[in-house]
Amino acid sequence: MGDAQDGEHSGPVREASSTAQDPAGADPAAEADDTEDVEEPLDSGDVLRRLAGLLGGSARIDVGDMLVRGQNATGHGALAIGTVNVTAASAAAQGGRVWSETLSETTVRGVADGYASAVSDQQLDRFLKQRHLVCLSGPPGSGRFTSALVASARRHGLDRVGVLGVEHLADLLGVDPGPPRGCGYVLRLTDDAVSAVDGFTLVALASRAEANEVTLLLVGDFSRRLRDFGGHVIEHRPAPAGEVFRTRLRRELAGRCVGFCSGGCDAECVERYADEECGRHPLLSAYLAGEPRPREVVPVVEAISRTVPRAGLLTDRLAQLLPRQLRERAASILDPDAGVGASVGWSREQVRAFRLSCAVLAGLSTPEIRLAAERLVAAEAAERPATAPVRLHGATLDELLGPTLRAAVIVPGDGWATGGVRIQFAPGSEELRAAVLDVAWSEWWPPRVLLGWLADLVRADLSDMRQAAAGAIGWSAGRDVQAGLDTVRELARERRAGVRQAAAIVLVAMAMQPRLRQRVRVELDRWAAGPAAHLRDTVARAHELGLARLWPDAALVQLRLVASARMQRWNNSVARGLVEVYQGGHAAALVPALVEWTRSSDREVRLHAARTLRVLADRWARPPREQWPELVDLARTEVISPDDLATLWATALSLPETAYRAWRTLGFWLDRADGQPEIAGYVLALLRLVVAGRPPLRRRLDHQLRHVWRPVMPRNALLDDVGHLICEDSR
């Protein structure tokens, strides 16, 4: 390169993991943290898929544009997130935070298409036309929140629906300016929040909503306060369970042929399947006649729609899915018959622990599962029980699993007789894993013992065991959120990088559960803004492993806080988290944010912006434009600004830690653009913006052209244009 300092051969960043020379003033202990423990590189998509298997198909988050005000907002001026801003506004009343999420039209339309009209919808629509604040009361899982979203869409339009989140209801009164006008907002209240609210607060909120020309729907269980707020409260009366089932099933099967139609599908097969095959099935009819809540019906519909079983196959599938039958199977698994395990000297407690370990550690080998079971038994015993060595295979393994669990798992035939096999749950049996955990939590072990055991597994040396245990802790937080947060906080403070990686998986698993979203976000805000280096590092790792894909808005705010920590100089989690934001389709928000990072007085922050550009520059557009660098293609379509892209390139080409790889990548761009006039024009225009007004970069470009690119690419005609560009800029 042009200067010796441009060398990046041993720089701090190699897009996966690397080490660096300790710069002056750096904390040696910070670098040592990640060298004490070897962590396995993980793909966020794989992490999310594994967690969805345990948490269920409904464990996902659809995020639109978000407005954040309060103590967790940072930066100069405003940071664009789609059409809404994240601004450094004044703190709300009582120092709390207010989140305002504008849902996309696609998201709202998807909700509305699968919505079965509630009995109370007409009354709700009438109230929303007359009032600016309405309280919708109903128990959790009754579909009250979905009903509120759809009602807001009917009132304001599919693209004018938002969701609010607050720590205290009165915080909404302290936010100025308020949310965008002409929208309908839904705010879910906890039981504590409903108990704490008073009538004057509702009056003040109603007045504020009217002044802002919005409607506000408060969703919660107001059943004990109907007399207090009678004029504002509507009791949510959901559609019959059978109607919820049919409506949701039609939506899931829309556009699919499920009836062996001849001569072209007329879509009537979906109606026949819903009404005849499912509607007349005795097991399903009995289940729906019991009026389960919509939250319980939806997972059954999603599971049926995946395979569209019929006749006997449908009966078998329902026996696996329906909550009562599912729980009965789980209970029988954890209650082994007397004498089971006696052939190998195991007690019933040891067999029970082994079966629970199979559910938690699905995908691991029998020796690893047995080791985990021994730790669980030891967690309750004063001393670790002496277990005779035994090889788990053949009939012995079948006995320990029991008939119910054995039927739900897959044991490879060639390993059944030899042992040491990996136990996988069969497709369609994933729901049984969560049911076994639920029975263990409620009937067999105290939460303290289970969480302590899972935390012990997270601290183990086996990466797969850590990941599986982390997912189970995330699941447990759905039963006791405070206990889950306390456990993950302890893990996030660990010096071992692999343990902090597992703690990040716990956070992702918690965030995938809608009821926990606000608690997780508040906790991560505190960690990101706090002084604890390991907690901040865990925040970055969580975004790297999928949280940024779910919450791109929060990722930009929190990763900006984490990026200033010197500890992150030796880690790539911040850059990987930012790449997750980009991969989620938020380039238009990410690139301007990174430009702001390049203007920071903190060198660490500028370094992370440069690292992110380096990674993104290696991405290429999808066919048929595969010859285009993806960033250039986005600039061509005006998704991102060419000036912003040039600023990022200038930073990456200038910093010693990223310069070597950045110049090499730029050379590759020029090689791919040679002979492609349209691409070459855009790349040259970008290069002109990069060196404009930056004499040091122009000199480096000249050195690069003469001593690196021309010797390597002597036939590249585009390099002549680069030479002319250098000359014209130097006149």
LUMDO-187800 format. One line per 10 residues: number of its first residue (from 1); for each residue x negated, y, z of C-alpha. Coordinates in steps of 0.05 Angstrom, whole numbers, plus 5000, padded with zeros to 4 digits. Example, Ala and Ser with C-alpha at 12.3 -4.5 7.8 and 13.67 -1.06 7.14 Angstrom:
<sites>
1 = 4754,4910,5156 | 4727,4979,5143
</sites>
This chain:
<sites>
1 = 5000,5000,5000 | 4980,5072,4998 | 4955,5078,5069 | 4927,5028,5117 | 4983,5040,5165 | 5033,5015,5114 | 5011,4944,5126 | 5067,4902,5155 | 5034,4834,5151 | 5037,4828,5226
11 = 5090,4880,5241 | 5143,4874,5294 | 5197,4850,5248 | 5202,4789,5205 | 5274,4783,5188 | 5281,4722,5233 | 5238,4726,5295 | 5167,4749,5305 | 5117,4778,5353 | 5079,4843,5351
21 = 5019,4875,5381 | 5036,4910,5445 | 5039,4985,5430 | 5014,5035,5479 | 5061,5045,5537 | 5104,4983,5522 | 5126,4939,5579 | 5089,4872,5572 | 5143,4838,5613 | 5196,4857,5562
31 = 5158,4821,5507 | 5145,4762,5551 | 5220,4752,5564 | 5232,4723,5494 | 5169,4681,5493 | 5186,4642,5555 | 5243,4606,5520 | 5252,4582,5449 | 5321,4601,5422 | 5352,4569,5361
41 = 5372,4617,5305 | 5448,4615,5300 | 5496,4634,5244 | 5554,4676,5267 | 5602,4640,5221 | 5583,4573,5251 | 5591,4601,5322 | 5661,4628,5306 | 5683,4562,5274 | 5660,4521,5334
51 = 5694,4567,5383 | 5758,4566,5342 | 5759,4490,5348 | 5761,4495,5424 | 5802,4558,5432 | 5854,4541,5379 | 5874,4572,5313 | 5906,4633,5345 | 5840,4654,5376 | 5821,4707,5327
61 = 5821,4783,5323 | 5842,4826,5264 | 5813,4895,5273 | 5829,4957,5234 | 5806,5029,5242 | 5793,5051,5312 | 5790,5117,5350 | 5750,5115,5415 | 5749,5172,5464 | 5716,5177,5532
71 = 5652,5157,5565 | 5632,5103,5515 | 5633,5151,5456 | 5564,5175,5435 | 5529,5211,5379 | 5529,5280,5348 | 5596,5302,5321 | 5636,5246,5291 | 5620,5177,5264 | 5667,5157,5208
81 = 5701,5090,5216 | 5745,5084,5155 | 5797,5140,5159 | 5791,5150,5234 | 5734,5178,5275 | 5695,5157,5336 | 5679,5223,5369 | 5646,5247,5432 | 5709,5275,5462 | 5721,5297,5533
91 = 5733,5242,5583 | 5806,5225,5595 | 5841,5232,5661 | 5809,5194,5718 | 5747,5184,5675 | 5779,5127,5636 | 5775,5107,5563 | 5828,5106,5509 | 5824,5062,5447 | 5867,5075,5387
101 = 5865,5022,5332 | 5900,5035,5266 | 5919,4968,5237 | 5910,4956,5162 | 5971,4949,5119 | 5949,4878,5101 | 5946,4858,5174 | 6015,4887,5190 | 6046,4856,5128 | 6018,4788,5148
111 = 6050,4795,5217 | 6117,4818,5188 | 6120,4762,5137 | 6116,4709,5191 | 6163,4745,5240 | 6230,4716,5259 | 6277,4774,5275 | 6291,4780,5350 | 6361,4787,5377 | 6340,4854,5408
121 = 6312,4884,5344 | 6372,4926,5325 | 6375,4957,5394 | 6300,4970,5391 | 6306,5003,5323 | 6362,5048,5349 | 6321,5069,5409 | 6260,5085,5366 | 6301,5132,5322 | 6327,5168,5384
131 = 6266,5169,5429 | 6191,5176,5424 | 6175,5128,5482 | 6207,5060,5492 | 6189,5004,5541 | 6198,4934,5513 | 6204,4884,5570 | 6191,4809,5565 | 6148,4753,5593 | 6080,4738,5563
141 = 6082,4693,5502 | 6154,4713,5484 | 6133,4749,5421 | 6145,4818,5452 | 6080,4847,5424 | 6093,4822,5354 | 6164,4849,5358 | 6137,4917,5378 | 6088,4918,5319 | 6141,4900,5269
151 = 6190,4950,5298 | 6137,5005,5291 | 6126,4984,5219 | 6200,4989,5205 | 6202,5058,5236 | 6138,5088,5205 | 6114,5042,5149 | 6065,4984,5144 | 6004,5030,5141 | 6024,5073,5201
161 = 6020,5024,5258 | 5969,5029,5313 | 5950,4994,5378 | 5927,5032,5440 | 5885,5008,5498 | 5874,5045,5563 | 5846,5032,5632 | 5900,5074,5665 | 5966,5094,5632 | 5956,5166,5654
171 = 5891,5168,5613 | 5934,5181,5552 | 5954,5248,5581 | 5882,5270,5586 | 5863,5258,5513 | 5862,5319,5468 | 5874,5317,5411 | 5921,5259,5411 | 5925,5202,5360 | 5942,5216,5286
181 = 6012,5241,5275 | 6068,5203,5242 | 6048,5135,5269 | 6078,5084,5315 | 6033,5060,5371 | 6039,4998,5414 | 6007,4993,5483 | 6005,4927,5521 | 6010,4936,5597 | 5987,4887,5650
191 = 6032,4871,5708 | 5989,4916,5753 | 5996,4974,5704 | 6072,4965,5702 | 6074,4965,5778 | 6032,5028,5782 | 6068,5071,5731 | 6118,5122,5756 | 6176,5157,5723 | 6141,5224,5716
201 = 6085,5192,5677 | 6135,5163,5628 | 6169,5230,5620 | 6102,5264,5608 | 6081,5211,5558 | 6148,5217,5521 | 6138,5292,5516 | 6067,5283,5492 | 6089,5232,5440 | 6144,5279,5415
211 = 6094,5336,5409 | 6046,5292,5369 | 6103,5266,5326 | 6088,5193,5343 | 6126,5137,5377 | 6098,5098,5435 | 6121,5028,5451 | 6099,5003,5520 | 6100,4927,5522 | 6100,4890,5588
221 = 6142,4855,5640 | 6188,4910,5666 | 6239,4861,5694 | 6227,4884,5766 | 6232,4958,5747 | 6294,4959,5703 | 6331,5002,5753 | 6272,5050,5757 | 6265,5061,5682 | 6332,5038,5657
231 = 6338,5093,5605 | 6272,5074,5573 | 6272,4997,5578 | 6297,4947,5527 | 6296,4873,5545 | 6263,4833,5490 | 6306,4775,5468 | 6266,4732,5419 | 6294,4692,5361 | 6312,4619,5376
241 = 6252,4574,5375 | 6278,4536,5315 | 6282,4600,5275 | 6212,4620,5296 | 6187,4552,5274 | 6220,4554,5205 | 6201,4626,5190 | 6129,4615,5209 | 6126,4549,5171 | 6153,4582,5108
251 = 6099,4635,5113 | 6043,4585,5123 | 6066,4543,5064 | 6082,4601,5017 | 6053,4589,4948 | 6040,4515,4960 | 6075,4455,4930 | 6091,4404,4984 | 6144,4362,4950 | 6110,4326,4892
261 = 6150,4371,4845 | 6152,4347,4773 | 6153,4396,4715 | 6130,4455,4757 | 6143,4475,4829 | 6204,4517,4843 | 6185,4531,4916 | 6247,4494,4939 | 6202,4438,4965 | 6180,4484,5022
271 = 6252,4495,5043 | 6267,4420,5039 | 6205,4404,5080 | 6223,4455,5133 | 6297,4438,5138 | 6298,4363,5125 | 6230,4333,5142 | 6216,4378,5202 | 6284,4405,5223 | 6314,4335,5230
281 = 6256,4302,5264 | 6279,4280,5334 | 6214,4296,5370 | 6211,4366,5339 | 6285,4378,5349 | 6281,4360,5422 | 6220,4405,5431 | 6252,4465,5397 | 6317,4454,5435 | 6278,4467,5499
291 = 6266,4538,5473 | 6190,4542,5479 | 6161,4611,5474 | 6137,4636,5406 | 6065,4633,5430 | 6073,4558,5441 | 6109,4547,5375 | 6058,4581,5329 | 6000,4532,5342 | 6046,4474,5326
301 = 6066,4506,5260 | 5994,4521,5242 | 5972,4450,5256 | 6029,4419,5215 | 6018,4466,5156 | 5945,4444,5149 | 5962,4373,5128 | 6038,4374,5116 | 6050,4305,5145 | 6113,4265,5132
311 = 6152,4208,5164 | 6108,4166,5209 | 6048,4212,5200 | 6090,4271,5224 | 6112,4231,5285 | 6039,4215,5302 | 6019,4288,5292 | 6075,4314,5336 | 6056,4266,5391 | 5987,4297,5389
321 = 6010,4369,5385 | 6071,4380,5428 | 6050,4410,5495 | 6084,4359,5541 | 6058,4299,5503 | 5989,4332,5495 | 5983,4346,5569 | 6006,4276,5586 | 5951,4248,5542 | 5900,4294,5573
331 = 5922,4275,5643 | 5917,4201,5627 | 5846,4212,5601 | 5822,4243,5666 | 5858,4192,5710 | 5822,4126,5693 | 5851,4061,5718 | 5821,4028,5778 | 5762,3985,5759 | 5743,4024,5696
341 = 5668,4032,5697 | 5657,3977,5748 | 5619,3936,5696 | 5564,3989,5695 | 5569,4009,5768 | 5606,4074,5757 | 5659,4102,5804 | 5724,4132,5778 | 5695,4201,5792 | 5636,4186,5747
351 = 5682,4161,5692 | 5725,4223,5698 | 5664,4268,5694 | 5640,4230,5633 | 5706,4239,5597 | 5709,4313,5613 | 5638,4320,5588 | 5659,4287,5523 | 5712,4342,5514 | 5665,4399,5532
361 = 5604,4373,5493 | 5638,4346,5431 | 5586,4334,5378 | 5530,4315,5426 | 5500,4246,5436 | 5521,4198,5491 | 5456,4205,5530 | 5465,4281,5532 | 5538,4274,5552 | 5520,4225,5607
371 = 5467,4273,5633 | 5519,4329,5637 | 5568,4282,5673 | 5516,4266,5725 | 5506,4340,5738 | 5581,4349,5748 | 5585,4292,5798 | 5524,4320,5834 | 5557,4389,5838 | 5607,4360,5887
381 = 5563,4308,5922 | 5513,4326,5976 | 5460,4286,5939 | 5456,4266,5866 | 5485,4195,5862 | 5438,4141,5841 | 5463,4117,5773 | 5434,4054,5744 | 5406,4064,5674 | 5457,4039,5624
391 = 5461,4042,5548 | 5529,4068,5526 | 5549,4028,5465 | 5599,3978,5440 | 5652,3953,5488 | 5619,3990,5546 | 5629,4056,5511 | 5700,4039,5492 | 5716,4022,5565 | 5688,4087,5591
401 = 5725,4128,5539 | 5791,4093,5550 | 5842,4079,5496 | 5871,4150,5491 | 5804,4186,5485 | 5775,4131,5442 | 5831,4140,5392 | 5818,4215,5389 | 5743,4212,5376 | 5699,4187,5320
411 = 5643,4139,5337 | 5601,4121,5275 | 5606,4047,5261 | 5531,4037,5254 | 5519,4070,5321 | 5576,4037,5359 | 5535,3974,5372 | 5468,4008,5383 | 5487,4069,5425 | 5459,4139,5425
421 = 5514,4163,5378 | 5545,4232,5373 | 5617,4234,5396 | 5660,4278,5351 | 5734,4293,5358 | 5773,4270,5297 | 5804,4324,5253 | 5870,4344,5283 | 5850,4325,5354 | 5815,4390,5373
431 = 5876,4412,5413 | 5864,4353,5460 | 5797,4382,5481 | 5829,4445,5509 | 5884,4404,5541 | 5832,4361,5578 | 5797,4424,5602 | 5864,4452,5625 | 5880,4389,5666 | 5810,4388,5695
441 = 5817,4461,5715 | 5885,4455,5747 | 5884,4385,5777 | 5815,4356,5789 | 5759,4407,5802 | 5759,4475,5836 | 5744,4532,5787 | 5680,4548,5826 | 5654,4477,5815 | 5671,4476,5740
451 = 5642,4544,5725 | 5579,4528,5765 | 5571,4463,5727 | 5580,4497,5660 | 5531,4552,5679 | 5482,4497,5698 | 5490,4467,5628 | 5478,4535,5597 | 5411,4538,5633 | 5391,4470,5605
461 = 5337,4463,5553 | 5382,4433,5499 | 5408,4486,5451 | 5470,4447,5430 | 5488,4435,5503 | 5481,4509,5518 | 5526,4529,5461 | 5581,4479,5478 | 5580,4498,5552 | 5582,4572,5534
471 = 5645,4561,5493 | 5677,4525,5552 | 5661,4583,5598 | 5694,4629,5548 | 5755,4584,5549 | 5755,4585,5625 | 5758,4661,5625 | 5827,4654,5597 | 5848,4622,5663 | 5808,4668,5709
481 = 5779,4728,5673 | 5743,4756,5733 | 5709,4690,5748 | 5689,4685,5675 | 5660,4755,5674 | 5622,4742,5738 | 5592,4679,5709 | 5572,4710,5642 | 5542,4770,5679 | 5496,4723,5718
491 = 5475,4688,5654 | 5464,4753,5617 | 5414,4775,5671 | 5370,4714,5658 | 5299,4726,5633 | 5304,4667,5585 | 5325,4689,5516 | 5361,4624,5501 | 5406,4632,5562 | 5423,4704,5542
501 = 5440,4677,5473 | 5489,4629,5505 | 5517,4686,5548 | 5530,4723,5483 | 5570,4663,5458 | 5612,4666,5521 | 5628,4739,5506 | 5648,4723,5435 | 5693,4666,5459 | 5726,4713,5509
511 = 5736,4767,5456 | 5770,4716,5410 | 5826,4712,5461 | 5872,4772,5451 | 5891,4777,5525 | 5818,4787,5545 | 5799,4837,5492 | 5805,4900,5534 | 5769,4871,5594 | 5711,4847,5551
521 = 5705,4914,5516 | 5703,4952,5581 | 5650,4906,5607 | 5607,4912,5545 | 5614,4988,5546 | 5584,4987,5616 | 5528,4940,5598 | 5509,4979,5535 | 5507,5045,5572 | 5474,5017,5635
531 = 5401,5012,5654 | 5396,4935,5656 | 5353,4914,5597 | 5376,4842,5596 | 5450,4861,5597 | 5440,4909,5539 | 5402,4855,5502 | 5461,4808,5512 | 5508,4859,5482 | 5466,4861,5419
541 = 5463,4786,5416 | 5539,4782,5422 | 5548,4828,5363 | 5496,4788,5324 | 5536,4723,5337 | 5602,4748,5311 | 5628,4803,5357 | 5609,4856,5306 | 5650,4819,5254 | 5710,4823,5300
551 = 5697,4893,5329 | 5657,4933,5278 | 5676,4999,5311 | 5652,4980,5380 | 5589,4949,5350 | 5566,5015,5320 | 5576,5051,5386 | 5545,4998,5431 | 5487,4979,5386 | 5468,5052,5382
561 = 5460,5052,5458 | 5422,4986,5458 | 5376,5007,5401 | 5340,5058,5444 | 5314,5005,5491 | 5240,4989,5481 | 5255,4916,5495 | 5291,4913,5428 | 5226,4928,5391 | 5210,4854,5395
571 = 5281,4830,5379 | 5322,4833,5316 | 5391,4827,5348 | 5409,4901,5336 | 5394,4896,5262 | 5430,4829,5255 | 5490,4858,5291 | 5491,4916,5242 | 5487,4868,5184 | 5548,4833,5213
581 = 5585,4899,5209 | 5564,4905,5136 | 5585,4834,5119 | 5653,4847,5149 | 5666,4898,5093 | 5649,4961,5132 | 5591,4987,5090 | 5626,5054,5083 | 5623,5063,5159 | 5555,5031,5170
591 = 5512,5070,5121 | 5531,5140,5147 | 5520,5115,5218 | 5451,5090,5201 | 5434,5157,5169 | 5451,5189,5235 | 5404,5139,5268 | 5347,5161,5222 | 5355,5232,5248 | 5348,5211,5320
601 = 5290,5237,5361 | 5282,5166,5389 | 5234,5127,5346 | 5264,5060,5368 | 5331,5080,5339 | 5299,5100,5272 | 5263,5034,5270 | 5327,4994,5276 | 5359,5034,5220 | 5298,5018,5176
611 = 5301,4944,5195 | 5374,4941,5175 | 5361,4973,5108 | 5305,4922,5096 | 5353,4864,5107 | 5410,4895,5066 | 5363,4911,5008 | 5352,4837,4997 | 5426,4825,4982 | 5451,4821,4910
621 = 5520,4833,4882 | 5566,4776,4866 | 5576,4750,4795 | 5584,4777,4744 | 5540,4834,4771 | 5488,4789,4803 | 5431,4830,4772 | 5452,4890,4813 | 5424,4903,4883 | 5487,4903,4925
631 = 5471,4971,4956 | 5462,5002,4888 | 5528,4971,4865 | 5563,5001,4925 | 5532,5069,4909 | 5555,5061,4836 | 5627,5050,4859 | 5621,5108,4909 | 5633,5063,4969 | 5569,5092,4999
641 = 5533,5157,4982 | 5469,5154,4940 | 5440,5209,4985 | 5452,5167,5047 | 5421,5106,5014 | 5360,5147,4994 | 5352,5172,5066 | 5351,5101,5092 | 5301,5079,5039 | 5256,5138,5056
651 = 5256,5117,5129 | 5241,5044,5115 | 5185,5062,5067 | 5154,5110,5117 | 5153,5071,5183 | 5092,5026,5189 | 5133,4969,5218 | 5178,4964,5156 | 5137,4996,5100 | 5102,4934,5074
661 = 5165,4893,5063 | 5205,4954,5040 | 5155,4971,4985 | 5154,4898,4963 | 5230,4896,4959 | 5231,4961,4919 | 5182,4929,4871 | 5228,4870,4863 | 5286,4916,4848 | 5245,4948,4792
671 = 5228,4879,4765 | 5301,4857,4763 | 5322,4924,4733 | 5272,4920,4675 | 5310,4908,4611 | 5376,4927,4644 | 5387,5000,4623 | 5448,5013,4668 | 5416,4984,4730 | 5350,5018,4714
681 = 5384,5085,4710 | 5415,5078,4779 | 5350,5052,4810 | 5309,5109,4780 | 5361,5160,4803 | 5357,5131,4873 | 5281,5133,4872 | 5283,5205,4851 | 5326,5221,4911 | 5279,5182,4957
691 = 5216,5221,4939 | 5250,5289,4929 | 5222,5338,4981 | 5178,5283,5012 | 5107,5293,4986 | 5077,5237,5030 | 5125,5187,4999 | 5110,5212,4929 | 5036,5200,4941 | 5050,5130,4968
701 = 5095,5116,4908 | 5038,5136,4861 | 4989,5091,4899 | 5039,5034,4896 | 5050,5043,4822 | 4976,5045,4804 | 4947,4992,4851 | 5004,4943,4864 | 5061,4944,4815 | 5023,4954,4749
711 = 4972,4897,4763 | 5030,4851,4783 | 5080,4872,4729 | 5038,4896,4670 | 5095,4886,4620 | 5148,4923,4660 | 5168,4982,4616 | 5208,5013,4674 | 5143,5030,4710 | 5128,5082,4657
721 = 5193,5117,4677 | 5171,5114,4749 | 5105,5147,4730 | 5143,5203,4693 | 5187,5211,4755 | 5125,5221,4799 | 5097,5273,4751 | 5162,5312,4744 | 5169,5316,4818 | 5099,5341,4828
731 = 5104,5399,4779
</sites>
